[in-house]
Amino acid sequence: MRGPDGAAASGVRLQLFQYDYTQNGDRSLQLRTFSNSQNGQLMTDDRGVYRIYGVRPGEYLLVASPWASMTAARPVPAPNQ
């Protein structure tokens, strides 16, 4: 994966969603986990490369988000006192 400047996009969070149908026939997207992910997420390496294993045939949506957009808690420095 490459960024807008053409450089390798390292540390990009990837999530894989599969199109599925509900019992009443509505189309929906479901987050999928796969053999090399944690909770359905993985990251690109320092070369911008990623691999997804154990995905069954079907129609998918791959979502890529920069690390900065992740909502995970990060340490915040304490103000100087």
RAQUIDA-V50032 format. One record per pair of residues at least 24 apart in sequence whose ideal C-beta (glycine too) atoms are under 7 Angstrom apart, sorted by sequence separation. I is the first residue (numbers start at 0). J is the second residue. D is the distance in whole Angstrom. If there is no record, write none. Layout:
I&J&D / I&J&D
This chain:
15&39&7 / 14&39&6 / 14&40&6 / 13&40&7 / 12&40&6 / 13&41&5 / 13&42&7 / 12&42&6 / 13&43&7 / 11&42&7 / 10&42&6 / 11&43&4 / 28&60&6 / 10&43&6 / 9&43&6 / 8&43&6 / 9&44&6 / 9&45&5 / 13&49&6 / 15&51&6 / 7&45&7 / 9&47&6 / 7&46&5 / 8&47&5 / 7&47&4 / 17&57&5 / 18&58&4 / 17&59&5 / 0&43&5 / 16&59&7 / 15&59&6 / 16&60&5 / 1&47&6 / 15&61&6 / 16&62&7 / 0&47&4 / 13&61&6 / 14&62&5 / 0&49&7 / 13&62&7 / 13&63&6 / 11&63&5 / 12&64&5 / 11&64&7 / 11&65&6 / 12&66&6 / 11&66&7 / 10&66&4 / 12&69&6 / 0&63&7
